[in-house]
């Protein structure tokens, strides 16, 4: 029999606590139930994920940790890549953010070019002949 005191341990690691808090916030923002998230993740990772597992990943009183192998599936299910960016190192995050800024600038430039008024052409018709 499992001793209840052994099973319930409060997370003291600040990095782990921050990850649990992030997961909980992302789940709340997604407006999906934990059961729905578990079902959709199960389909993507081809393993059974239960609501209880999701609950344990976000609970500071459990030892269960969120598996890194599930990060991509979780982000797809909730429609937010914040968790992927969170686990990415600062250097890689900087590269991604720089590329996004470049793409935004390019899109804005193209949009401005497309919306720029076209010069008026002279109407076609008979032109005087040059002699």
Secondary structure, DSSP 4 states (H G I P E B T S, - for coil): ---HHHH------HHHHHHHHHHHHHHHHHT--HHHHHHHHHHHHTS---HHHHHHHH-TT------GGGHHHHHHHHT--HHHHHHS-HHHHHHHHHHHHHHHHHHHHHHHHHHSPPPPPPPPS--PPP-
